Amino acid sequence: MPFYLHKDEKDQRIAFWKIEEPDSFFTERTGFVNPDNLKRFTHPQARLQWLASRLLLFELLGPVLYKTLKKDASGKPIAQGQGFELSISHSDDLVAVAISKNIIGIDIQKITPKLAAVAPKFILEADLAAINLGKEKQLEQIHVHWGIKEALFKAYSKGQLDFKEHLKLNWNAAFAKEGDTFDAFVMKNDETEPYSASYELVFDNYLLCIVTKLQTLHYSKDFTDIKI
């Protein structure tokens, strides 16, 4: 079973599901998905990604906590009153889930040249100038901007964000294969929300980006109490 526990700490847990199974592997399992929810999927890969994300959550949380999951108005999964925050992402055949005591956003992206063509839509000109255009690691630098901003959008969870104007990275644009940590911000309506942002390469060609809000929610439960 391709379940990978990437990080298991007192206040945060990150896990992956690498999809290598057919659709039937997921649909034959019971207890983690309502079959009616599958009717909305017309694309086979989207259906597989959704199924894998739900089985990953089921394996990560266990049946009792899994049954508490709901969606908020923005569609973000929540476990109301259970003492942790959730975030989900998927790209190609990889699904990622994060749970945290703090507000968290996660993004996983398979590195692809296609993203460079739309970089001006989500990166400010000054930030684009800081990227070594045409040189090694340019594509990875662009993916960091996209991934961190996607994660910020999920963590903020209120929508109505302009990726260029409202989401800021305090990053020197020097890509490190082993990853890096820096500050990032949601800046809108004269208000600033600070986040700790990090990225790293996983499975050779996927970029994992995570942001956590710099304001603890002071949940009492440790993730060591959640058994896998």
mmCIF file of the C-alpha atoms, coordinates in Angstrom:
data_MODEL
# 
_entry.id   MODEL 
# 
loop_
_atom_site.group_PDB 
_atom_site.id 
_atom_site.type_symbol 
_atom_site.label_atom_id 
_atom_site.label_alt_id 
_atom_site.label_comp_id 
_atom_site.label_asym_id 
_atom_site.label_entity_id 
_atom_site.label_seq_id 
_atom_site.pdbx_PDB_ins_code 
_atom_site.Cartn_x 
_atom_site.Cartn_y 
_atom_site.Cartn_z 
_atom_site.occupancy 
_atom_site.B_iso_or_equiv 
_atom_site.pdbx_formal_charge 
_atom_site.auth_seq_id 
_atom_site.auth_comp_id 
_atom_site.auth_asym_id 
_atom_site.auth_atom_id 
_atom_site.pdbx_PDB_model_num 
ATOM 1   C CA . MET A 1 1   ? 0.000   0.000  0.000   1.00 0.00 ? 1   MET A CA 1 
ATOM 2   C CA . PRO A 1 2   ? 1.645   3.275  -1.121  1.00 0.00 ? 2   PRO A CA 1 
ATOM 3   C CA . PHE A 1 3   ? 0.983   5.262  2.041   1.00 0.00 ? 3   PHE A CA 1 
ATOM 4   C CA . TYR A 1 4   ? 3.981   7.404  3.017   1.00 0.00 ? 4   TYR A CA 1 
ATOM 5   C CA . LEU A 1 5   ? 4.195   9.202  6.337   1.00 0.00 ? 5   LEU A CA 1 
ATOM 6   C CA . HIS A 1 6   ? 6.507   12.068 5.434   1.00 0.00 ? 6   HIS A CA 1 
ATOM 7   C CA . LYS A 1 7   ? 6.514   13.984 8.711   1.00 0.00 ? 7   LYS A CA 1 
ATOM 8   C CA . ASP A 1 8   ? 5.252   12.945 12.137  1.00 0.00 ? 8   ASP A CA 1 
ATOM 9   C CA . GLU A 1 9   ? 5.767   15.626 14.748  1.00 0.00 ? 9   GLU A CA 1 
ATOM 10  C CA . LYS A 1 10  ? 3.998   16.782 17.888  1.00 0.00 ? 10  LYS A CA 1 
ATOM 11  C CA . ASP A 1 11  ? 2.170   19.618 16.129  1.00 0.00 ? 11  ASP A CA 1 
ATOM 12  C CA . GLN A 1 12  ? 2.148   18.548 12.469  1.00 0.00 ? 12  GLN A CA 1 
ATOM 13  C CA . ARG A 1 13  ? 1.758   15.450 10.308  1.00 0.00 ? 13  ARG A CA 1 
ATOM 14  C CA . ILE A 1 14  ? 2.306   15.188 6.540   1.00 0.00 ? 14  ILE A CA 1 
ATOM 15  C CA . ALA A 1 15  ? 1.492   12.098 4.484   1.00 0.00 ? 15  ALA A CA 1 
ATOM 16  C CA . PHE A 1 16  ? 1.371   11.061 0.817   1.00 0.00 ? 16  PHE A CA 1 
ATOM 17  C CA . TRP A 1 17  ? -0.477  8.510  -1.233  1.00 0.00 ? 17  TRP A CA 1 
ATOM 18  C CA . LYS A 1 18  ? 1.297   7.504  -4.449  1.00 0.00 ? 18  LYS A CA 1 
ATOM 19  C CA . ILE A 1 19  ? -1.474  6.254  -6.725  1.00 0.00 ? 19  ILE A CA 1 
ATOM 20  C CA . GLU A 1 20  ? -0.461  2.948  -8.258  1.00 0.00 ? 20  GLU A CA 1 
ATOM 21  C CA . GLU A 1 21  ? -3.793  1.149  -7.946  1.00 0.00 ? 21  GLU A CA 1 
ATOM 22  C CA . PRO A 1 22  ? -6.827  0.888  -10.233 1.00 0.00 ? 22  PRO A CA 1 
ATOM 23  C CA . ASP A 1 23  ? -10.123 2.552  -9.432  1.00 0.00 ? 23  ASP A CA 1 
ATOM 24  C CA . SER A 1 24  ? -11.485 -0.712 -8.024  1.00 0.00 ? 24  SER A CA 1 
ATOM 25  C CA . PHE A 1 25  ? -8.835  -0.791 -5.288  1.00 0.00 ? 25  PHE A CA 1 
ATOM 26  C CA . PHE A 1 26  ? -10.508 2.230  -3.718  1.00 0.00 ? 26  PHE A CA 1 
ATOM 27  C CA . THR A 1 27  ? -14.155 1.618  -4.544  1.00 0.00 ? 27  THR A CA 1 
ATOM 28  C CA . GLU A 1 28  ? -14.067 -1.914 -3.117  1.00 0.00 ? 28  GLU A CA 1 
ATOM 29  C CA . ARG A 1 29  ? -13.090 -0.548 0.264   1.00 0.00 ? 29  ARG A CA 1 
ATOM 30  C CA . THR A 1 30  ? -15.915 0.582  2.499   1.00 0.00 ? 30  THR A CA 1 
ATOM 31  C CA . GLY A 1 31  ? -16.268 3.056  5.315   1.00 0.00 ? 31  GLY A CA 1 
ATOM 32  C CA . PHE A 1 32  ? -14.276 5.940  3.896   1.00 0.00 ? 32  PHE A CA 1 
ATOM 33  C CA . VAL A 1 33  ? -16.412 7.248  1.038   1.00 0.00 ? 33  VAL A CA 1 
ATOM 34  C CA . ASN A 1 34  ? -20.044 7.783  0.153   1.00 0.00 ? 34  ASN A CA 1 
ATOM 35  C CA . PRO A 1 35  ? -20.602 6.293  -3.339  1.00 0.00 ? 35  PRO A CA 1 
ATOM 36  C CA . ASP A 1 36  ? -22.944 9.175  -4.174  1.00 0.00 ? 36  ASP A CA 1 
ATOM 37  C CA . ASN A 1 37  ? -19.968 11.549 -4.044  1.00 0.00 ? 37  ASN A CA 1 
ATOM 38  C CA . LEU A 1 38  ? -18.386 9.785  -7.007  1.00 0.00 ? 38  LEU A CA 1 
ATOM 39  C CA . LYS A 1 39  ? -21.168 10.706 -9.417  1.00 0.00 ? 39  LYS A CA 1 
ATOM 40  C CA . ARG A 1 40  ? -19.824 14.219 -9.920  1.00 0.00 ? 40  ARG A CA 1 
ATOM 41  C CA . PHE A 1 41  ? -16.531 13.021 -11.412 1.00 0.00 ? 41  PHE A CA 1 
ATOM 42  C CA . THR A 1 42  ? -16.335 12.627 -15.179 1.00 0.00 ? 42  THR A CA 1 
ATOM 43  C CA . HIS A 1 43  ? -12.535 12.515 -15.507 1.00 0.00 ? 43  HIS A CA 1 
ATOM 44  C CA . PRO A 1 44  ? -10.969 9.192  -14.381 1.00 0.00 ? 44  PRO A CA 1 
ATOM 45  C CA . GLN A 1 45  ? -7.814  10.813 -12.944 1.00 0.00 ? 45  GLN A CA 1 
ATOM 46  C CA . ALA A 1 46  ? -9.781  13.364 -10.923 1.00 0.00 ? 46  ALA A CA 1 
ATOM 47  C CA . ARG A 1 47  ? -11.887 10.531 -9.519  1.00 0.00 ? 47  ARG A CA 1 
ATOM 48  C CA . LEU A 1 48  ? -8.771  8.536  -8.588  1.00 0.00 ? 48  LEU A CA 1 
ATOM 49  C CA . GLN A 1 49  ? -7.163  11.569 -6.933  1.00 0.00 ? 49  GLN A CA 1 
ATOM 50  C CA . TRP A 1 50  ? -10.285 12.218 -4.876  1.00 0.00 ? 50  TRP A CA 1 
ATOM 51  C CA . LEU A 1 51  ? -10.585 8.572  -3.851  1.00 0.00 ? 51  LEU A CA 1 
ATOM 52  C CA . ALA A 1 52  ? -6.913  8.405  -2.878  1.00 0.00 ? 52  ALA A CA 1 
ATOM 53  C CA . SER A 1 53  ? -7.173  11.609 -0.834  1.00 0.00 ? 53  SER A CA 1 
ATOM 54  C CA . ARG A 1 54  ? -10.114 10.219 1.127   1.00 0.00 ? 54  ARG A CA 1 
ATOM 55  C CA . LEU A 1 55  ? -8.468  6.859  1.775   1.00 0.00 ? 55  LEU A CA 1 
ATOM 56  C CA . LEU A 1 56  ? -5.304  8.693  2.817   1.00 0.00 ? 56  LEU A CA 1 
ATOM 57  C CA . LEU A 1 57  ? -7.327  10.739 5.306   1.00 0.00 ? 57  LEU A CA 1 
ATOM 58  C CA . PHE A 1 58  ? -9.037  7.588  6.531   1.00 0.00 ? 58  PHE A CA 1 
ATOM 59  C CA . GLU A 1 59  ? -5.688  5.872  7.092   1.00 0.00 ? 59  GLU A CA 1 
ATOM 60  C CA . LEU A 1 60  ? -4.166  8.982  8.648   1.00 0.00 ? 60  LEU A CA 1 
ATOM 61  C CA . LEU A 1 61  ? -6.970  9.840  11.068  1.00 0.00 ? 61  LEU A CA 1 
ATOM 62  C CA . GLY A 1 62  ? -8.671  6.544  11.738  1.00 0.00 ? 62  GLY A CA 1 
ATOM 63  C CA . PRO A 1 63  ? -12.412 5.826  11.344  1.00 0.00 ? 63  PRO A CA 1 
ATOM 64  C CA . VAL A 1 64  ? -13.615 7.801  14.372  1.00 0.00 ? 64  VAL A CA 1 
ATOM 65  C CA . LEU A 1 65  ? -11.961 11.120 13.494  1.00 0.00 ? 65  LEU A CA 1 
ATOM 66  C CA . TYR A 1 66  ? -12.571 10.600 9.773   1.00 0.00 ? 66  TYR A CA 1 
ATOM 67  C CA . LYS A 1 67  ? -16.308 10.568 10.354  1.00 0.00 ? 67  LYS A CA 1 
ATOM 68  C CA . THR A 1 68  ? -16.108 14.072 11.863  1.00 0.00 ? 68  THR A CA 1 
ATOM 69  C CA . LEU A 1 69  ? -14.862 15.612 8.596   1.00 0.00 ? 69  LEU A CA 1 
ATOM 70  C CA . LYS A 1 70  ? -17.035 18.277 6.980   1.00 0.00 ? 70  LYS A CA 1 
ATOM 71  C CA . LYS A 1 71  ? -16.537 21.023 4.398   1.00 0.00 ? 71  LYS A CA 1 
ATOM 72  C CA . ASP A 1 72  ? -16.728 24.725 5.111   1.00 0.00 ? 72  ASP A CA 1 
ATOM 73  C CA . ALA A 1 73  ? -18.332 27.274 2.772   1.00 0.00 ? 73  ALA A CA 1 
ATOM 74  C CA . SER A 1 74  ? -15.176 27.416 0.642   1.00 0.00 ? 74  SER A CA 1 
ATOM 75  C CA . GLY A 1 75  ? -15.008 23.631 0.288   1.00 0.00 ? 75  GLY A CA 1 
ATOM 76  C CA . LYS A 1 76  ? -12.070 23.288 2.681   1.00 0.00 ? 76  LYS A CA 1 
ATOM 77  C CA . PRO A 1 77  ? -12.154 20.058 4.733   1.00 0.00 ? 77  PRO A CA 1 
ATOM 78  C CA . ILE A 1 78  ? -12.521 20.638 8.461   1.00 0.00 ? 78  ILE A CA 1 
ATOM 79  C CA . ALA A 1 79  ? -12.795 18.460 11.550  1.00 0.00 ? 79  ALA A CA 1 
ATOM 80  C CA . GLN A 1 80  ? -14.878 20.774 13.663  1.00 0.00 ? 80  GLN A CA 1 
ATOM 81  C CA . GLY A 1 81  ? -14.041 20.669 17.344  1.00 0.00 ? 81  GLY A CA 1 
ATOM 82  C CA . GLN A 1 82  ? -11.432 17.917 16.956  1.00 0.00 ? 82  GLN A CA 1 
ATOM 83  C CA . GLY A 1 83  ? -8.331  19.993 17.654  1.00 0.00 ? 83  GLY A CA 1 
ATOM 84  C CA . PHE A 1 84  ? -6.562  20.158 14.300  1.00 0.00 ? 84  PHE A CA 1 
ATOM 85  C CA . GLU A 1 85  ? -6.573  21.800 10.874  1.00 0.00 ? 85  GLU A CA 1 
ATOM 86  C CA . LEU A 1 86  ? -6.469  20.008 7.514   1.00 0.00 ? 86  LEU A CA 1 
ATOM 87  C CA . SER A 1 87  ? -5.202  20.704 4.015   1.00 0.00 ? 87  SER A CA 1 
ATOM 88  C CA . ILE A 1 88  ? -5.200  18.490 0.890   1.00 0.00 ? 88  ILE A CA 1 
ATOM 89  C CA . SER A 1 89  ? -3.429  18.712 -2.459  1.00 0.00 ? 89  SER A CA 1 
ATOM 90  C CA . HIS A 1 90  ? -2.868  16.455 -5.456  1.00 0.00 ? 90  HIS A CA 1 
ATOM 91  C CA . SER A 1 91  ? -0.884  16.495 -8.678  1.00 0.00 ? 91  SER A CA 1 
ATOM 92  C CA . ASP A 1 92  ? -0.735  13.746 -11.278 1.00 0.00 ? 92  ASP A CA 1 
ATOM 93  C CA . ASP A 1 93  ? -0.445  10.482 -9.317  1.00 0.00 ? 93  ASP A CA 1 
ATOM 94  C CA . LEU A 1 94  ? 0.535   11.973 -5.947  1.00 0.00 ? 94  LEU A CA 1 
ATOM 95  C CA . VAL A 1 95  ? -1.829  13.070 -3.164  1.00 0.00 ? 95  VAL A CA 1 
ATOM 96  C CA . ALA A 1 96  ? -0.682  14.972 -0.073  1.00 0.00 ? 96  ALA A CA 1 
ATOM 97  C CA . VAL A 1 97  ? -2.466  15.639 3.220   1.00 0.00 ? 97  VAL A CA 1 
ATOM 98  C CA . ALA A 1 98  ? -1.375  17.840 6.121   1.00 0.00 ? 98  ALA A CA 1 
ATOM 99  C CA . ILE A 1 99  ? -2.826  18.036 9.615   1.00 0.00 ? 99  ILE A CA 1 
ATOM 100 C CA . SER A 1 100 ? -1.645  20.629 12.084  1.00 0.00 ? 100 SER A CA 1 
ATOM 101 C CA . LYS A 1 101 ? -2.435  22.351 15.347  1.00 0.00 ? 101 LYS A CA 1 
ATOM 102 C CA . ASN A 1 102 ? -2.035  25.616 13.434  1.00 0.00 ? 102 ASN A CA 1 
ATOM 103 C CA . ILE A 1 103 ? -3.837  26.916 10.366  1.00 0.00 ? 103 ILE A CA 1 
ATOM 104 C CA . ILE A 1 104 ? -2.081  25.192 7.470   1.00 0.00 ? 104 ILE A CA 1 
ATOM 105 C CA . GLY A 1 105 ? -2.042  25.076 3.682   1.00 0.00 ? 105 GLY A CA 1 
ATOM 106 C CA . ILE A 1 106 ? -0.323  22.484 1.509   1.00 0.00 ? 106 ILE A CA 1 
ATOM 107 C CA . ASP A 1 107 ? 0.393   22.257 -2.213  1.00 0.00 ? 107 ASP A CA 1 
ATOM 108 C CA . ILE A 1 108 ? 2.036   19.492 -4.207  1.00 0.00 ? 108 ILE A CA 1 
ATOM 109 C CA . GLN A 1 109 ? 2.987   20.077 -7.835  1.00 0.00 ? 109 GLN A CA 1 
ATOM 110 C CA . LYS A 1 110 ? 4.736   17.928 -10.391 1.00 0.00 ? 110 LYS A CA 1 
ATOM 111 C CA . ILE A 1 111 ? 7.397   20.159 -11.912 1.00 0.00 ? 111 ILE A CA 1 
ATOM 112 C CA . THR A 1 112 ? 6.441   20.938 -15.499 1.00 0.00 ? 112 THR A CA 1 
ATOM 113 C CA . PRO A 1 113 ? 7.667   23.522 -18.059 1.00 0.00 ? 113 PRO A CA 1 
ATOM 114 C CA . LYS A 1 114 ? 4.070   24.598 -18.705 1.00 0.00 ? 114 LYS A CA 1 
ATOM 115 C CA . LEU A 1 115 ? 3.990   26.731 -15.546 1.00 0.00 ? 115 LEU A CA 1 
ATOM 116 C CA . ALA A 1 116 ? 6.693   29.099 -16.837 1.00 0.00 ? 116 ALA A CA 1 
ATOM 117 C CA . ALA A 1 117 ? 4.376   30.368 -19.579 1.00 0.00 ? 117 ALA A CA 1 
ATOM 118 C CA . VAL A 1 118 ? 1.865   31.739 -17.069 1.00 0.00 ? 118 VAL A CA 1 
ATOM 119 C CA . ALA A 1 119 ? 4.350   32.967 -14.446 1.00 0.00 ? 119 ALA A CA 1 
ATOM 120 C CA . PRO A 1 120 ? 3.598   36.690 -15.110 1.00 0.00 ? 120 PRO A CA 1 
ATOM 121 C CA . LYS A 1 121 ? -0.001  36.043 -14.049 1.00 0.00 ? 121 LYS A CA 1 
ATOM 122 C CA . PHE A 1 122 ? 0.949   35.228 -10.454 1.00 0.00 ? 122 PHE A CA 1 
ATOM 123 C CA . ILE A 1 123 ? 4.453   36.665 -9.924  1.00 0.00 ? 123 ILE A CA 1 
ATOM 124 C CA . LEU A 1 124 ? 5.166   40.394 -9.674  1.00 0.00 ? 124 LEU A CA 1 
ATOM 125 C CA . GLU A 1 125 ? 7.645   41.882 -12.145 1.00 0.00 ? 125 GLU A CA 1 
ATOM 126 C CA . ALA A 1 126 ? 10.096  42.621 -9.324  1.00 0.00 ? 126 ALA A CA 1 
ATOM 127 C CA . ASP A 1 127 ? 9.989   38.996 -8.215  1.00 0.00 ? 127 ASP A CA 1 
ATOM 128 C CA . LEU A 1 128 ? 10.362  37.762 -11.783 1.00 0.00 ? 128 LEU A CA 1 
ATOM 129 C CA . ALA A 1 129 ? 13.441  39.966 -12.106 1.00 0.00 ? 129 ALA A CA 1 
ATOM 130 C CA . ALA A 1 130 ? 14.906  38.251 -9.036  1.00 0.00 ? 130 ALA A CA 1 
ATOM 131 C CA . ILE A 1 131 ? 14.545  34.863 -10.691 1.00 0.00 ? 131 ILE A CA 1 
ATOM 132 C CA . ASN A 1 132 ? 17.500  33.865 -12.813 1.00 0.00 ? 132 ASN A CA 1 
ATOM 133 C CA . LEU A 1 133 ? 15.598  33.746 -16.085 1.00 0.00 ? 133 LEU A CA 1 
ATOM 134 C CA . GLY A 1 134 ? 16.989  31.335 -18.613 1.00 0.00 ? 134 GLY A CA 1 
ATOM 135 C CA . LYS A 1 135 ? 19.352  29.757 -16.093 1.00 0.00 ? 135 LYS A CA 1 
ATOM 136 C CA . GLU A 1 136 ? 19.351  26.577 -14.063 1.00 0.00 ? 136 GLU A CA 1 
ATOM 137 C CA . LYS A 1 137 ? 16.570  26.256 -11.474 1.00 0.00 ? 137 LYS A CA 1 
ATOM 138 C CA . GLN A 1 138 ? 14.373  28.950 -13.040 1.00 0.00 ? 138 GLN A CA 1 
ATOM 139 C CA . LEU A 1 139 ? 11.519  26.490 -13.389 1.00 0.00 ? 139 LEU A CA 1 
ATOM 140 C CA . GLU A 1 140 ? 11.880  25.355 -9.783  1.00 0.00 ? 140 GLU A CA 1 
ATOM 141 C CA . GLN A 1 141 ? 11.872  28.976 -8.594  1.00 0.00 ? 141 GLN A CA 1 
ATOM 142 C CA . ILE A 1 142 ? 8.634   29.617 -10.455 1.00 0.00 ? 142 ILE A CA 1 
ATOM 143 C CA . HIS A 1 143 ? 7.094   26.510 -8.909  1.00 0.00 ? 143 HIS A CA 1 
ATOM 144 C CA . VAL A 1 144 ? 8.033   27.734 -5.421  1.00 0.00 ? 144 VAL A CA 1 
ATOM 145 C CA . HIS A 1 145 ? 6.132   30.975 -6.047  1.00 0.00 ? 145 HIS A CA 1 
ATOM 146 C CA . TRP A 1 146 ? 3.111   29.096 -7.343  1.00 0.00 ? 146 TRP A CA 1 
ATOM 147 C CA . GLY A 1 147 ? 3.144   26.393 -4.667  1.00 0.00 ? 147 GLY A CA 1 
ATOM 148 C CA . ILE A 1 148 ? 3.559   28.726 -1.706  1.00 0.00 ? 148 ILE A CA 1 
ATOM 149 C CA . LYS A 1 149 ? 0.836   31.027 -3.020  1.00 0.00 ? 149 LYS A CA 1 
ATOM 150 C CA . GLU A 1 150 ? -1.504  28.076 -3.585  1.00 0.00 ? 150 GLU A CA 1 
ATOM 151 C CA . ALA A 1 151 ? -0.840  26.963 -0.017  1.00 0.00 ? 151 ALA A CA 1 
ATOM 152 C CA . LEU A 1 152 ? -1.457  30.508 1.277   1.00 0.00 ? 152 LEU A CA 1 
ATOM 153 C CA . PHE A 1 153 ? -4.746  30.641 -0.601  1.00 0.00 ? 153 PHE A CA 1 
ATOM 154 C CA . LYS A 1 154 ? -5.853  27.401 1.058   1.00 0.00 ? 154 LYS A CA 1 
ATOM 155 C CA . ALA A 1 155 ? -4.727  28.456 4.530   1.00 0.00 ? 155 ALA A CA 1 
ATOM 156 C CA . TYR A 1 156 ? -6.421  31.856 4.237   1.00 0.00 ? 156 TYR A CA 1 
ATOM 157 C CA . SER A 1 157 ? -9.612  30.037 3.095   1.00 0.00 ? 157 SER A CA 1 
ATOM 158 C CA . LYS A 1 158 ? -11.643 33.209 2.549   1.00 0.00 ? 158 LYS A CA 1 
ATOM 159 C CA . GLY A 1 159 ? -11.123 33.415 -1.211  1.00 0.00 ? 159 GLY A CA 1 
ATOM 160 C CA . GLN A 1 160 ? -10.970 36.674 -3.192  1.00 0.00 ? 160 GLN A CA 1 
ATOM 161 C CA . LEU A 1 161 ? -7.180  36.866 -3.287  1.00 0.00 ? 161 LEU A CA 1 
ATOM 162 C CA . ASP A 1 162 ? -5.092  38.223 -6.132  1.00 0.00 ? 162 ASP A CA 1 
ATOM 163 C CA . PHE A 1 163 ? -1.980  36.020 -6.297  1.00 0.00 ? 163 PHE A CA 1 
ATOM 164 C CA . LYS A 1 164 ? 0.181   38.930 -7.484  1.00 0.00 ? 164 LYS A CA 1 
ATOM 165 C CA . GLU A 1 165 ? -1.085  41.684 -5.233  1.00 0.00 ? 165 GLU A CA 1 
ATOM 166 C CA . HIS A 1 166 ? -2.146  39.997 -2.001  1.00 0.00 ? 166 HIS A CA 1 
ATOM 167 C CA . LEU A 1 167 ? 0.347   37.140 -1.557  1.00 0.00 ? 167 LEU A CA 1 
ATOM 168 C CA . LYS A 1 168 ? 3.966   37.991 -0.747  1.00 0.00 ? 168 LYS A CA 1 
ATOM 169 C CA . LEU A 1 169 ? 7.069   35.836 -0.322  1.00 0.00 ? 169 LEU A CA 1 
ATOM 170 C CA . ASN A 1 170 ? 10.078  37.054 1.649   1.00 0.00 ? 170 ASN A CA 1 
ATOM 171 C CA . TRP A 1 171 ? 12.380  34.770 -0.333  1.00 0.00 ? 171 TRP A CA 1 
ATOM 172 C CA . ASN A 1 172 ? 15.655  35.454 -2.104  1.00 0.00 ? 172 ASN A CA 1 
ATOM 173 C CA . ALA A 1 173 ? 14.724  33.235 -5.091  1.00 0.00 ? 173 ALA A CA 1 
ATOM 174 C CA . ALA A 1 174 ? 17.747  30.990 -4.535  1.00 0.00 ? 174 ALA A CA 1 
ATOM 175 C CA . PHE A 1 175 ? 16.389  27.480 -5.009  1.00 0.00 ? 175 PHE A CA 1 
ATOM 176 C CA . ALA A 1 176 ? 17.856  24.769 -2.795  1.00 0.00 ? 176 ALA A CA 1 
ATOM 177 C CA . LYS A 1 177 ? 17.261  21.121 -3.637  1.00 0.00 ? 177 LYS A CA 1 
ATOM 178 C CA . GLU A 1 178 ? 17.123  20.236 0.052   1.00 0.00 ? 178 GLU A CA 1 
ATOM 179 C CA . GLY A 1 179 ? 14.422  22.852 0.619   1.00 0.00 ? 179 GLY A CA 1 
ATOM 180 C CA . ASP A 1 180 ? 14.164  26.126 2.470   1.00 0.00 ? 180 ASP A CA 1 
ATOM 181 C CA . THR A 1 181 ? 12.026  27.999 5.005   1.00 0.00 ? 181 THR A CA 1 
ATOM 182 C CA . PHE A 1 182 ? 11.087  31.681 4.875   1.00 0.00 ? 182 PHE A CA 1 
ATOM 183 C CA . ASP A 1 183 ? 8.303   34.124 5.714   1.00 0.00 ? 183 ASP A CA 1 
ATOM 184 C CA . ALA A 1 184 ? 5.225   34.663 3.569   1.00 0.00 ? 184 ALA A CA 1 
ATOM 185 C CA . PHE A 1 185 ? 2.260   36.994 3.969   1.00 0.00 ? 185 PHE A CA 1 
ATOM 186 C CA . VAL A 1 186 ? -1.344  37.535 3.004   1.00 0.00 ? 186 VAL A CA 1 
ATOM 187 C CA . MET A 1 187 ? -1.696  41.323 2.669   1.00 0.00 ? 187 MET A CA 1 
ATOM 188 C CA . LYS A 1 188 ? -5.172  42.634 1.957   1.00 0.00 ? 188 LYS A CA 1 
ATOM 189 C CA . ASN A 1 189 ? -7.340  45.565 3.093   1.00 0.00 ? 189 ASN A CA 1 
ATOM 190 C CA . ASP A 1 190 ? -4.507  47.051 5.178   1.00 0.00 ? 190 ASP A CA 1 
ATOM 191 C CA . GLU A 1 191 ? -4.204  43.815 7.136   1.00 0.00 ? 191 GLU A CA 1 
ATOM 192 C CA . THR A 1 192 ? -1.252  41.426 7.156   1.00 0.00 ? 192 THR A CA 1 
ATOM 193 C CA . GLU A 1 193 ? -1.327  37.748 8.107   1.00 0.00 ? 193 GLU A CA 1 
ATOM 194 C CA . PRO A 1 194 ? 2.141   36.220 8.603   1.00 0.00 ? 194 PRO A CA 1 
ATOM 195 C CA . TYR A 1 195 ? 2.966   32.613 7.756   1.00 0.00 ? 195 TYR A CA 1 
ATOM 196 C CA . SER A 1 196 ? 5.971   30.346 7.928   1.00 0.00 ? 196 SER A CA 1 
ATOM 197 C CA . ALA A 1 197 ? 6.552   28.912 4.448   1.00 0.00 ? 197 ALA A CA 1 
ATOM 198 C CA . SER A 1 198 ? 8.677   25.971 3.357   1.00 0.00 ? 198 SER A CA 1 
ATOM 199 C CA . TYR A 1 199 ? 9.307   23.876 0.283   1.00 0.00 ? 199 TYR A CA 1 
ATOM 200 C CA . GLU A 1 200 ? 11.180  20.695 -0.604  1.00 0.00 ? 200 GLU A CA 1 
ATOM 201 C CA . LEU A 1 201 ? 11.533  18.277 -3.490  1.00 0.00 ? 201 LEU A CA 1 
ATOM 202 C CA . VAL A 1 202 ? 9.867   14.900 -2.966  1.00 0.00 ? 202 VAL A CA 1 
ATOM 203 C CA . PHE A 1 203 ? 9.681   11.810 -5.189  1.00 0.00 ? 203 PHE A CA 1 
ATOM 204 C CA . ASP A 1 204 ? 12.391  13.404 -7.393  1.00 0.00 ? 204 ASP A CA 1 
ATOM 205 C CA . ASN A 1 205 ? 10.161  15.727 -9.430  1.00 0.00 ? 205 ASN A CA 1 
ATOM 206 C CA . TYR A 1 206 ? 7.370   16.981 -7.159  1.00 0.00 ? 206 TYR A CA 1 
ATOM 207 C CA . LEU A 1 207 ? 7.585   20.205 -5.181  1.00 0.00 ? 207 LEU A CA 1 
ATOM 208 C CA . LEU A 1 208 ? 5.940   20.146 -1.758  1.00 0.00 ? 208 LEU A CA 1 
ATOM 209 C CA . CYS A 1 209 ? 5.001   23.567 -0.359  1.00 0.00 ? 209 CYS A CA 1 
ATOM 210 C CA . ILE A 1 210 ? 3.612   24.151 3.135   1.00 0.00 ? 210 ILE A CA 1 
ATOM 211 C CA . VAL A 1 211 ? 2.542   27.286 5.003   1.00 0.00 ? 211 VAL A CA 1 
ATOM 212 C CA . THR A 1 212 ? 1.485   27.537 8.641   1.00 0.00 ? 212 THR A CA 1 
ATOM 213 C CA . LYS A 1 213 ? 0.013   30.641 10.184  1.00 0.00 ? 213 LYS A CA 1 
ATOM 214 C CA . LEU A 1 214 ? 2.205   32.216 12.828  1.00 0.00 ? 214 LEU A CA 1 
ATOM 215 C CA . GLN A 1 215 ? -0.458  32.120 15.484  1.00 0.00 ? 215 GLN A CA 1 
ATOM 216 C CA . THR A 1 216 ? -0.911  28.904 17.399  1.00 0.00 ? 216 THR A CA 1 
ATOM 217 C CA . LEU A 1 217 ? -4.441  27.684 17.991  1.00 0.00 ? 217 LEU A CA 1 
ATOM 218 C CA . HIS A 1 218 ? -3.311  26.164 21.307  1.00 0.00 ? 218 HIS A CA 1 
ATOM 219 C CA . TYR A 1 219 ? -4.942  22.809 20.745  1.00 0.00 ? 219 TYR A CA 1 
ATOM 220 C CA . SER A 1 220 ? -4.201  20.407 23.560  1.00 0.00 ? 220 SER A CA 1 
ATOM 221 C CA . LYS A 1 221 ? -4.200  17.124 21.648  1.00 0.00 ? 221 LYS A CA 1 
ATOM 222 C CA . ASP A 1 222 ? -0.868  15.850 20.318  1.00 0.00 ? 222 ASP A CA 1 
ATOM 223 C CA . PHE A 1 223 ? -0.795  13.947 17.060  1.00 0.00 ? 223 PHE A CA 1 
ATOM 224 C CA . THR A 1 224 ? 0.872   11.110 18.923  1.00 0.00 ? 224 THR A CA 1 
ATOM 225 C CA . ASP A 1 225 ? -2.667  10.451 20.187  1.00 0.00 ? 225 ASP A CA 1 
ATOM 226 C CA . ILE A 1 226 ? -3.831  9.820  16.616  1.00 0.00 ? 226 ILE A CA 1 
ATOM 227 C CA . LYS A 1 227 ? -2.834  6.294  15.766  1.00 0.00 ? 227 LYS A CA 1 
ATOM 228 C CA . ILE A 1 228 ? -1.907  5.127  12.279  1.00 0.00 ? 228 ILE A CA 1 
# 
